[in-house]
Amino acid sequence: MLLVGLLPMMSCNNPANKVENNKSTVQSKTSVANAKATSEKAPVLNFDETVHDFGKMAQGEIVKNSFHFKNTGNADLLISHISTSCGCTVGKYPHQAVKPGEEGNIEVTFNSAYKMGYQNKSIMILSNTQPKRIVLRIKAMVTLPK
């Protein structure tokens, strides 16, 4: 009998649930509208390539690659930080704002000392874009020197 008495109170037709569901729907629509408005005024980080393969290289070689990008959005691009998956990889980035339409480079250096075999390293870029994190990759096949 207790269960039968509780069922009407827990029903989906409960007016309190309808008000709460309605608030939730309005909040969702507002969040979507705010996100859309924000993205229209956001920088967009477009790379020519996001993966670079150095191919075969001898252990101990140091190689560099420049990941070229362009801000195709309509707000200043600010790169706040770069982190790499390994101490053998170093990334350099522009510390000043990149205006809409401007271009830049992320310089990546890979030191293959003490490495052997297939290498797949990531470079994570944190910026004021959506998404906030963009991952670049470098690859190489490291062999023993002759």
DOFI-362404 format. One record per residue: residue number from 1; chain; z, x, y of N, C-alpha, C, O in turn. Coordinates in steps of 0.02 Angstrom, whole numbers. Each point is the difference from the previous one (the first is absolute). Layout:
BEGIN
SITE    nr   kette      nup    neast   nnorth     caup   caeast   canorth      cup    ceast   cnorth      oup    oeast   onorth
SITE   NUM       A        Z        X        Y        Z        X         Y        Z        X        Y        Z        X        Y
...
end
This chain:
BEGIN
SITE    nr   kette      nup    neast   nnorth     caup   caeast   canorth      cup    ceast   cnorth      oup    oeast   onorth
SITE     1       A        0       41      -59        0      -41        59        0       43       63      -29      -18       51
SITE     2       A       62       75      -56        2       45        58      -69       25       17      -19        3       58
SITE     3       A      -21       14     -110      -68       24        11      -43      -54       31      -41       13       44
SITE     4       A       49      -74      -68      -39      -56        27       16       -9       74      -45      -16       39
SITE     5       A      108       24      -19       20       -7        69      -26       56       44      -13      -12       59
SITE     6       A        3       73      -86      -23       57        39      -76        1        9      -25       29       48
SITE     7       A      -12      -59      -95      -73        2         3      -28      -26       66      -43       34       28
SITE     8       A       64      -92       -3      -28      -23        64       13       48       58      -42        5       45
SITE     9       A       98       29      -46       17       46        55      -43       63       -3      -13       31       51
SITE    10       A       -9      -12     -111      -39       61        -8      -75      -14       -1      -40       46      -11
SITE    11       A       21     -107       22      -69      -21        -5      -43       32       54       25       17       54
SITE    12       A      -89       -8      -68      -47       26        49      -11      -49       57      -23       20       54
SITE    13       A       39      -83      -64       -9      -50        51       59       -3       48        1      -43       45
SITE    14       A       47       86      -53       57        2        44      -23       16       71      -34       51        9
SITE    15       A       50      -92       42      -22       12        68       21       68       27      -37       30       38
SITE    16       A       94       -5      -58       22       66        23      -47       53      -26      -16       47       37
SITE    17       A       -7      -53     -100      -48       48       -27      -66       -3       37      -31       52       12
SITE    18       A        9     -112        6      -63       -7        37        4       34       67      -48       34       20
SITE    19       A      103      -41       16        8       32        65        0       76       -9      -33       35       38
SITE    20       A       69      -11      -89        3       72       -12      -69       27      -19      -20       52       25
SITE    21       A      -16      -87      -69      -67       21       -20      -47        0       60      -42       44        7
SITE    22       A       49      -93       37      -42       -4        59       13       59       46      -47       28       28
SITE    23       A      112      -10      -18       17       58        41      -31       63      -29      -28       41       37
SITE    24       A       32      -34     -103      -28       58       -33      -75        4       11      -27       54       12
SITE    25       A       -8     -110      -17      -72       -1        11      -18       19       71      -47       38       12
SITE    26       A       85      -64       37      -12       17        70       12       74       12      -39       32       35
SITE    27       A       93       -4      -64       14       71         7      -55       41      -31      -19       52       28
SITE    28       A       -7      -72      -86      -55       37       -32      -62        0       43      -32       52        8
SITE    29       A       15     -110       20      -59       -4        43        8       42       62      -47       32       22
SITE    30       A      108      -31        7       13       41        59       -5       74      -18      -29       38       39
SITE    31       A       56      -18      -97       -3       70       -20      -73       22      -10      -18       55       20
SITE    32       A      -22      -98      -50      -71       16       -11      -35        6       68      -40       46       10
SITE    33       A       55      -91       36      -31        3        66       20       63       37      -42       31       32
SITE    34       A      106      -12      -35       23       61        33      -32       62      -32      -19       47       36
SITE    35       A       14      -46     -101      -31       57       -35      -73        6       19      -24       55       11
SITE    36       A      -11     -112       -6      -70        1        19       -9       25       72      -44       40       14
SITE    37       A       87      -63       31       -4       21        70       15       75        6      -32       35       38
SITE    38       A       81      -11      -77       17       70         2      -58       42      -28      -16       53       29
SITE    39       A      -15      -74      -83      -54       39       -31      -61        3       45      -39       48       -4
SITE    40       A       29      -99       47      -57        1        45        7       54       53      -49       22       28
SITE    41       A      111        0      -14       13       50        51       22       65      -32       34       41       32
SITE    42       A      -51      -30      -94       25       58       -37      -54       54       -7      -60      -15        2
SITE    43       A       81       77       -9      -47       53       -16      -22       -6      -73       36      -27      -42
SITE    44       A      -96       52       28      -26        0       -69      -21       71      -15      -42       29       36
SITE    45       A       69        0      -88      -13       69       -20      -53        0      -55       14      -19      -57
SITE    46       A      -75       40       74      -55        3       -48      -19       72      -15      -17       38       45
SITE    47       A       20      -19     -109      -18       67       -21      -70        1      -29      -23      -48      -30
SITE    48       A      -12      105       40      -65       10       -32        8        3      -75      -41      -26      -38
SITE    49       A       96       59       16       17        4       -72       76        1       -6       34       25       44
SITE    50       A       -8      -53      -97       72        2       -12       19       43      -60       59       11      -13
SITE    51       A     -109       12      -24       10       44       -57      -48       59        7      -60      -10       11
SITE    52       A       87       70      -18      -43       60         2       12       41      -64       57       15      -16
SITE    53       A     -111        1      -18        4       40       -61      -24       70       15      -58       10       17
SITE    54       A      103       39      -22      -18       70        11      -39       29      -59      -29       54        5
SITE    55       A       29      -89      -61      -36       25       -59       41       54      -35       61        0        2
SITE    56       A      -98       46      -33       32       54       -38       19       57       48      -40       20       42
SITE    57       A      100        6      -50       22       55        42       47       46      -40       32      -22      -48
SITE    58       A      -28       84       69       43       49       -34       71       -7       25       12      -13       59
SITE    59       A       35       21     -104       71       -2        17       14       51       56      -23       57       -4
SITE    60       A       60      -79       55       16       45        56      -44      -12       61       17       24       55
SITE    61       A      -72      -59      -63      -43      -14        58       34      -50       47       39      -42      -22
SITE    62       A      -53       49       86       23      -47        50      -62      -33       30      -44       34       25
SITE    63       A       42     -101      -28      -59      -36        24       22      -52       53       58      -22        1
SITE    64       A     -105        4       41       15      -47        54      -53      -55        1      -57       10      -19
SITE    65       A       79      -69       42      -46      -55        11       21      -37       62       60       -5       15
SITE    66       A     -109      -22       20       13      -39        60      -20      -72      -15      -59      -14      -11
SITE    67       A      107      -32       12      -14      -71        -9      -14      -29       69       45       -6       41
SITE    68       A     -108      -10      -28      -21      -26        65       14      -75        4      -12      -37      -48
SITE    69       A       39       14      105       14      -71         9      -20      -23       69      -13       39       45
SITE    70       A       10     -105      -39      -15      -32        64       46      -60        8       13      -37      -48
SITE    71       A       13       27      109       39      -60        15      -49      -55       19      -26       -1       56
SITE    72       A       13      -45     -102      -47      -55        13       35      -63       23      -31      -53        4
SITE    73       A       96       57        9       38      -58        25       -5       -5       75      -42       32       32
SITE    74       A       86      -72       -3       -1       -9        73       68       15       31       19      -30       50
SITE    75       A       17       77      -79       64       25        27        6       74      -17      -33       24      -46
SITE    76       A       76       11       82       10       71       -13       29       10      -70       45      -35      -22
SITE    77       A      -72       85      -13       23       20       -67       51       55        8      -13       50       33
SITE    78       A       72      -59      -63       52       51         1       19       18      -71       27      -42      -37
SITE    79       A      -41      103       18       21       25       -66       69       29        9        9       47       39
SITE    80       A       40      -73      -75       69       22        10       22       54      -48       44       40       15
SITE    81       A      -75      -38      -75       23       48       -50      -51        6      -56      -36      -47      -15
SITE    82       A       34      106      -15      -39       11       -61       46       32      -51       37       47       15
SITE    83       A      -40      -73      -76       38       32       -54      -47       12      -58      -47      -38      -12
SITE    84       A       61       92      -25      -43       18       -56       41       -3      -65       61        3        1
SITE    85       A      -96       -9      -56       33       -7       -65       24       67      -28       34        1      -52
SITE    86       A      -51       54       85       16       65       -27        5       51       57      -35       -7       50
SITE    87       A       78       55      -57        6       53        50      -62       43        5       -8       38       48
SITE    88       A      -36      -43      -97      -62       39        -1      -53      -29       47      -52       30       11
SITE    89       A       66      -89       16      -48      -35        43       32      -11       68       57      -24        5
SITE    90       A      -94       41       48       25       -8        68      -51      -40       40      -60       12       -6
SITE    91       A       84      -59       46      -44      -40        42       16        9       73       59        3       19
SITE    92       A     -111        1       22        8        3        73      -37      -59       30      -54      -18      -23
SITE    93       A       83      -13       74      -29      -60        30        7        2       76       41       38       27
SITE    94       A      -82      -77        8        7       -3        73       65      -36       19       14      -54      -24
SITE    95       A       24       85       67       64      -29        21       -6      -45       61       46      -36       17
SITE    96       A     -103       38       16      -11      -43        58      -35      -64      -23      -28       -3      -54
SITE    97       A       30      -48       97      -31      -65       -16      -76        8       -5      -31       36       38
SITE    98       A        2      -71      -87      -72       -2        -8      -23      -68       25       16      -51      -29
SITE    99       A      -52       51       84      -22      -62        32      -52      -36      -42      -33       31      -42
SITE   100       A       25      -96       53      -52      -37       -37      -69       33       11      -19       17       55
SITE   101       A      -17       -9     -110      -65       32         2        1       76       -7      -51       30      -13
SITE   102       A      109        0       22        6       73        -5        6       21      -74       16      -41      -43
SITE   103       A      -29      105       32        1       28       -68       49       58       -4       21       27       51
SITE   104       A       -3      -10     -112       46       56       -11       -5       24      -72      -42      -23      -38
SITE   105       A       85       71       22        0       30       -67       70       10      -26       47       15       38
SITE   106       A      -39      -24     -103       61       19       -35      -20       62      -40      -42       -3      -45
SITE   107       A       73       59       63      -15       64       -33       47        8      -60       61       -4        8
SITE   108       A      -89       17      -67       40        8       -60      -15       68      -31      -57       19      -10
SITE   109       A      111       17       -6       -6       66       -32       35       -5      -68       56      -24       -6
SITE   110       A      -91       48      -46       27        1       -68        4       71      -25      -51       36        0
SITE   111       A      110      -14      -21       11       67       -27        8       -7      -76       48      -30      -23
SITE   112       A      -95       58      -14        0       -8       -73       42       52      -37       -2        4      -62
SITE   113       A       40       37       98       43       50       -32       48      -35      -48       30      -51       17
SITE   114       A      -23       78      -77       45      -26       -52      -21      -69      -26       39      -33      -35
SITE   115       A     -100       11       50      -25      -63       -25      -50       15      -56      -31       53       -2
SITE   116       A       24     -101      -44      -46        8       -55      -24      -68      -23       39      -47       -4
SITE   117       A     -104       41      -10      -27      -63       -25      -17      -48       56       -8       19       58
SITE   118       A        2      -82      -76      -20      -52        47       56      -14       50       58      -10      -19
SITE   119       A      -75       10       83       48      -13        53      -22      -61       40      -59       -7       17
SITE   120       A      105      -38       -4      -14      -61        38       59       -8       48       53      -23      -20
SITE   121       A      -63       40       83       54       -1        50      -13      -55       50      -57      -15       17
SITE   122       A      111      -15        8       -7      -54        48       29       21       68       47       39        4
SITE   123       A      -77      -67       48       22       11        69       11      -69       29      -48      -37       10
SITE   124       A      110       19        4       15      -66        27        6        4       76       37       40       27
SITE   125       A      -75      -84        6       -1       -3        72       38      -61       23      -15      -56      -23
SITE   126       A       63       65       67       37      -56        29      -23       -9       72       -1       48       39
SITE   127       A      -19     -109      -22      -27      -13        67       16      -71       21       33      -37      -37
SITE   128       A      -56       19       95       12      -68        26      -57      -48      -19      -13      -48       37
SITE   129       A      -20       61      -92      -54      -44       -25       29      -50      -50       59        3      -17
SITE   130       A     -101      -48       -6       18      -46       -55      -49       13      -57      -59      -14       10
SITE   131       A       79       38      -66       68       17       -19       24       64       35      -41       39       24
SITE   132       A      106      -30      -22       29       58        35      -11       65      -38       -1       54       30
SITE   133       A       -8      -59      -96      -10       60       -42      -72        2      -26      -25      -50      -27
SITE   134       A       -6      107       35      -66       11       -28        5       65      -40       28       49       24
SITE   135       A      -56      -49      -84        5       59       -43      -69       32       -8      -49      -33      -17
SITE   136       A       47       98       31      -59       42       -13       15       40      -63       58       11      -17
SITE   137       A     -111       11      -17        9       39       -61      -46       61        0      -56       -2       25
SITE   138       A       83       56      -54      -42       58       -14        6       14      -75       52      -10      -30
SITE   139       A     -107       34        2       -2       16       -71      -30       69       -9      -38       24       42
SITE   140       A       56        8      -98      -29       65       -16       14       14      -73       47      -25      -30
SITE   141       A      -91       67        0       11       27       -66       14       74        8      -44       39       15
SITE   142       A      107      -20      -26       22       69        11       -4       37      -66       27      -22      -51
SITE   143       A      -62       79       52       -8       42       -59       30       69       13       11       19       57
SITE   144       A        1       18     -111       25       68         8      -53       45       31      -59       -7      -17
SITE   145       A       79       52       62      -50       45        29      -27       48      -51       34       17      -49
SITE   146       A      -95        6       58      -32       46       -48       20       71       13      -23       45      -36
end
